[in-house]
Amino acid sequence: MNKEKRILTLLNELDEKRVLTLLNELNTEERKNILRQLTQPSLNTQIDNKFDFIKSIFGIAIVFLSALLPFVDNFLELLFPNINEVIKVPYFANFLAATWTFCISFAPLLIIFSLFLSVNKIMYIFPMISGLVTSIAVIINSMGYYITGKMQFYIVMTLISIAVILLFKKVYNFLLIKKLSEELKMKLINLVLKED
């Protein structure tokens, strides 16, 4: 059984020569046991993988939403240009100011919640971009220049679009490597089956 564990570990490390050497030391029953383990993942593993995938997608959506929340007022202003005249909010200059205040306060809560989900750390680049652009705009506005919320919105959307493109490239490369890894495992299985 110890040899079987070593073979499965080596398969995960993709060391073909060492795996074939160890497989040759096993009897036919042990080889078949390893092949069963490789070709038929358990139901628990499949369920865990699906749950982790759904949890990860939900976490990514929350992180992405937290990056866009500070700009909800800009979305609303683009869709409904006269919204400040239609909806009045007490204690605020206008409806869009109230919306921005609520959203900017709610964004960190979403980020904290996403920490409990399976989110890759690289996804936190989106809220960082959003916060950085907003902070720079505040600093520039305090120096006497004026950067509107719409301009901040356009800058953030451009930077986030670039980050999404780079992220998709990274995901594509990861999936390609995973596919090649699975092909190598199947090649090893076929070699072992031919020897039997």
Sine and cosine of phi, psi and omega as CSV:
sin_phi,cos_phi,sin_psi,cos_psi,sin_omega,cos_omega
0.00,0.00,-0.55,0.84,0.01,-1.00
-0.89,0.46,-0.64,0.77,0.03,-1.00
-0.90,0.43,-0.62,0.78,0.01,-1.00
-0.88,0.47,-0.67,0.74,0.03,-1.00
-0.90,0.44,-0.66,0.76,0.02,-1.00
-0.89,0.45,-0.63,0.78,0.00,-1.00
-0.91,0.41,-0.71,0.70,0.01,-1.00
-0.89,0.45,-0.61,0.79,0.05,-1.00
-0.91,0.42,-0.69,0.72,0.02,-1.00
-0.91,0.42,-0.58,0.81,0.05,-1.00
-0.88,0.47,-0.65,0.76,0.04,-1.00
-0.91,0.41,-0.48,0.87,0.04,-1.00
-1.00,0.05,-0.09,1.00,0.05,-1.00
0.88,0.48,0.70,0.72,0.03,-1.00
-0.97,-0.25,1.00,0.01,-0.17,-0.99
-0.89,0.45,-0.72,0.70,-0.07,-1.00
-0.90,0.44,-0.71,0.70,-0.01,-1.00
-0.91,0.41,-0.59,0.81,0.01,-1.00
-0.91,0.42,-0.72,0.70,-0.02,-1.00
-0.90,0.44,-0.61,0.79,0.04,-1.00
-0.89,0.47,-0.72,0.69,0.01,-1.00
-0.93,0.37,-0.60,0.80,0.02,-1.00
-0.89,0.45,-0.57,0.82,0.02,-1.00
-0.92,0.40,-0.42,0.91,0.00,-1.00
-0.98,0.19,-0.25,0.97,-0.06,-1.00
-1.00,0.03,0.41,-0.91,0.11,-0.99
-0.99,0.11,0.09,-1.00,-0.10,-1.00
-0.87,0.49,-0.67,0.75,-0.02,-1.00
-0.90,0.44,-0.67,0.74,0.02,-1.00
-0.91,0.42,-0.62,0.78,0.04,-1.00
-0.89,0.45,-0.70,0.71,0.00,-1.00
-0.89,0.46,-0.60,0.80,0.03,-1.00
-0.89,0.46,-0.69,0.72,0.03,-1.00
-0.90,0.43,-0.69,0.72,0.00,-1.00
-0.89,0.46,-0.62,0.79,0.07,-1.00
-0.88,0.48,-0.69,0.72,-0.01,-1.00
-0.90,0.43,-0.58,0.81,-0.02,-1.00
-0.97,0.25,-0.60,0.80,-0.11,-0.99
-1.00,-0.03,-0.33,0.94,-0.05,-1.00
-0.81,-0.59,1.00,0.06,0.06,-1.00
-0.90,0.44,0.56,-0.83,-0.05,-1.00
-0.92,0.39,0.35,-0.94,0.02,-1.00
-0.89,0.46,-0.63,0.78,0.03,-1.00
-0.88,0.47,-0.65,0.76,0.02,-1.00
-0.90,0.44,-0.68,0.73,0.02,-1.00
-0.89,0.46,-0.69,0.72,0.00,-1.00
-0.91,0.42,-0.69,0.72,0.02,-1.00
-0.88,0.48,-0.67,0.74,0.01,-1.00
-0.89,0.45,-0.68,0.74,0.01,-1.00
-0.92,0.40,-0.67,0.74,0.01,-1.00
-0.90,0.44,-0.69,0.72,0.02,-1.00
-0.89,0.45,-0.63,0.78,0.01,-1.00
-0.90,0.43,-0.73,0.68,0.00,-1.00
-0.90,0.43,-0.68,0.74,0.02,-1.00
-0.89,0.46,-0.64,0.76,0.00,-1.00
-0.92,0.39,-0.69,0.72,0.02,-1.00
-0.89,0.45,-0.68,0.73,0.03,-1.00
-0.88,0.47,-0.68,0.74,0.03,-1.00
-0.90,0.44,-0.67,0.75,0.03,-1.00
-0.89,0.46,-0.67,0.74,0.02,-1.00
-0.89,0.46,-0.64,0.77,0.01,-1.00
-0.91,0.41,-0.68,0.73,0.02,-1.00
-0.90,0.44,-0.69,0.73,0.01,-1.00
-0.90,0.44,-0.66,0.75,0.03,-1.00
-0.89,0.45,-0.63,0.77,0.01,-1.00
-0.89,0.45,-0.49,0.87,0.05,-1.00
-0.96,0.27,-0.50,0.87,-0.04,-1.00
-1.00,-0.01,-0.33,0.94,-0.06,-1.00
-0.82,0.58,-0.67,0.74,-0.01,-1.00
-0.90,0.44,-0.17,0.99,-0.05,-1.00
-0.91,-0.41,0.25,0.97,0.05,-1.00
-0.88,0.48,-0.60,0.80,0.02,-1.00
-0.88,0.47,-0.57,0.82,0.05,-1.00
-0.94,0.35,-0.63,0.78,0.09,-1.00
-0.86,0.50,-0.74,0.67,-0.02,-1.00
-0.89,0.46,-0.64,0.77,0.01,-1.00
-0.92,0.39,-0.58,0.82,0.06,-1.00
-0.93,0.38,-0.65,0.76,-0.02,-1.00
-0.97,0.22,-0.63,0.77,-0.06,-1.00
-0.78,-0.63,1.00,0.06,-0.09,-1.00
-0.88,0.48,-0.47,0.88,-0.05,-1.00
-0.98,-0.20,0.38,0.92,-0.11,-0.99
-0.91,0.42,-0.53,0.85,0.01,-1.00
-0.92,0.40,-0.50,0.86,0.01,-1.00
-0.98,0.19,-0.49,0.87,-0.05,-1.00
-0.99,0.13,-0.69,0.72,-0.07,-1.00
-0.94,-0.35,0.84,-0.54,0.05,-1.00
-0.96,-0.29,0.67,-0.74,0.00,-1.00
-0.83,-0.55,0.84,-0.54,0.02,-1.00
-0.91,0.42,0.52,-0.86,0.05,-1.00
0.96,0.29,0.06,1.00,0.05,-1.00
-0.79,-0.61,0.43,-0.90,-0.01,-1.00
-0.89,0.46,-0.63,0.77,0.03,-1.00
-0.31,-0.95,0.03,-1.00,-0.06,-1.00
-0.91,0.42,-0.65,0.76,-0.03,-1.00
-0.92,0.40,-0.57,0.82,0.07,-1.00
-0.91,0.41,-0.64,0.77,0.04,-1.00
-0.91,0.41,-0.66,0.75,0.02,-1.00
-0.89,0.46,-0.72,0.69,0.00,-1.00
-0.88,0.48,-0.69,0.72,-0.01,-1.00
-0.88,0.48,-0.71,0.71,0.02,-1.00
-0.89,0.46,-0.73,0.69,-0.07,-1.00
-0.92,0.39,-0.65,0.76,-0.01,-1.00
-0.92,0.39,-0.47,0.88,0.04,-1.00
-0.98,0.18,-0.50,0.87,-0.07,-1.00
-0.99,0.12,-0.44,0.90,-0.06,-1.00
-0.85,0.53,-0.72,0.69,0.02,-1.00
-0.89,0.46,-0.52,0.85,0.04,-1.00
-0.90,0.44,-0.64,0.77,0.05,-1.00
-0.90,0.43,-0.64,0.76,0.01,-1.00
-0.90,0.44,-0.68,0.73,0.03,-1.00
-0.88,0.47,-0.68,0.74,0.02,-1.00
-0.89,0.45,-0.60,0.80,-0.02,-1.00
-0.92,0.39,-0.35,0.93,0.02,-1.00
-0.90,0.43,-0.39,0.92,0.00,-1.00
-1.00,0.05,-0.04,1.00,0.02,-1.00
-0.95,-0.31,0.19,-0.98,-0.03,-1.00
-1.00,0.10,0.98,0.20,-0.01,-1.00
-0.94,-0.34,0.76,-0.65,0.06,-1.00
-0.92,0.39,0.64,-0.77,-0.07,-1.00
-0.87,0.49,-0.45,0.89,-0.02,-1.00
-0.91,0.41,-0.38,0.93,0.00,-1.00
-0.92,0.38,-0.37,0.93,0.00,-1.00
-0.95,0.30,-0.03,1.00,0.08,-1.00
-0.91,0.42,-0.52,0.85,-0.03,-1.00
-0.91,0.42,-0.78,0.62,0.07,-1.00
-0.91,0.42,-0.49,0.87,0.04,-1.00
-0.91,0.41,-0.67,0.74,0.05,-1.00
-0.87,0.49,-0.74,0.67,-0.01,-1.00
-0.86,0.51,-0.75,0.66,0.01,-1.00
-0.91,0.42,-0.62,0.78,0.00,-1.00
-0.91,0.42,-0.72,0.70,0.01,-1.00
-0.89,0.46,-0.68,0.73,0.02,-1.00
-0.89,0.45,-0.69,0.72,0.01,-1.00
-0.90,0.44,-0.69,0.72,0.02,-1.00
-0.89,0.46,-0.65,0.76,0.02,-1.00
-0.89,0.45,-0.65,0.76,0.03,-1.00
-0.89,0.46,-0.69,0.73,0.00,-1.00
-0.90,0.44,-0.72,0.70,0.00,-1.00
-0.91,0.42,-0.65,0.76,0.04,-1.00
-0.90,0.43,-0.58,0.81,0.01,-1.00
-0.94,0.33,-0.31,0.95,0.02,-1.00
-1.00,0.05,0.02,1.00,0.06,-1.00
0.96,-0.29,-0.19,0.98,0.06,-1.00
-1.00,0.01,0.30,-0.95,-0.06,-1.00
-0.81,-0.59,0.89,-0.45,0.09,-1.00
-0.93,-0.36,0.88,-0.47,-0.06,-1.00
-0.96,0.26,0.28,-0.96,0.07,-1.00
-0.88,0.47,-0.58,0.82,0.02,-1.00
-0.91,0.41,-0.64,0.77,0.01,-1.00
-0.91,0.42,-0.67,0.75,0.07,-1.00
-0.86,0.51,-0.69,0.73,0.00,-1.00
-0.85,0.52,-0.73,0.69,-0.02,-1.00
-0.92,0.40,-0.62,0.78,0.04,-1.00
-0.90,0.43,-0.72,0.70,-0.01,-1.00
-0.90,0.44,-0.69,0.73,-0.01,-1.00
-0.89,0.46,-0.64,0.77,0.03,-1.00
-0.90,0.44,-0.74,0.67,-0.01,-1.00
-0.91,0.41,-0.64,0.77,0.02,-1.00
-0.92,0.39,-0.60,0.80,0.05,-1.00
-0.89,0.46,-0.67,0.74,0.04,-1.00
-0.89,0.45,-0.70,0.72,0.01,-1.00
-0.89,0.45,-0.62,0.78,0.02,-1.00
-0.90,0.43,-0.67,0.74,0.02,-1.00
-0.88,0.48,-0.71,0.71,0.03,-1.00
-0.90,0.43,-0.61,0.79,0.01,-1.00
-0.92,0.40,-0.68,0.73,0.03,-1.00
-0.89,0.46,-0.59,0.80,0.05,-1.00
-0.89,0.45,-0.68,0.73,0.00,-1.00
-0.91,0.42,-0.67,0.75,0.02,-1.00
-0.90,0.43,-0.66,0.75,0.02,-1.00
-0.86,0.51,-0.71,0.70,0.02,-1.00
-0.89,0.45,-0.65,0.76,0.03,-1.00
-0.88,0.48,-0.72,0.70,-0.01,-1.00
-0.91,0.41,-0.58,0.81,0.04,-1.00
-0.90,0.43,-0.69,0.72,0.03,-1.00
-0.90,0.43,-0.65,0.76,0.03,-1.00
-0.89,0.46,-0.66,0.75,0.02,-1.00
-0.90,0.44,-0.69,0.72,0.03,-1.00
-0.90,0.45,-0.60,0.80,0.05,-1.00
-0.88,0.47,-0.71,0.71,0.02,-1.00
-0.91,0.42,-0.62,0.78,0.04,-1.00
-0.89,0.45,-0.64,0.77,0.03,-1.00
-0.90,0.43,-0.67,0.74,0.04,-1.00
-0.88,0.48,-0.69,0.72,0.01,-1.00
-0.91,0.41,-0.58,0.81,0.05,-1.00
-0.89,0.46,-0.68,0.73,0.03,-1.00
-0.89,0.45,-0.66,0.75,0.02,-1.00
-0.88,0.47,-0.70,0.71,0.01,-1.00
-0.90,0.43,-0.61,0.79,0.06,-1.00
-0.89,0.46,-0.67,0.74,-0.01,-1.00
-0.92,0.39,-0.67,0.75,0.01,-1.00
-0.89,0.45,-0.60,0.80,0.02,-1.00
-0.92,0.40,-0.60,0.80,0.00,-1.00
-0.94,0.35,-0.49,0.87,0.00,-1.00
-0.98,0.22,0.00,0.00,0.00,0.00
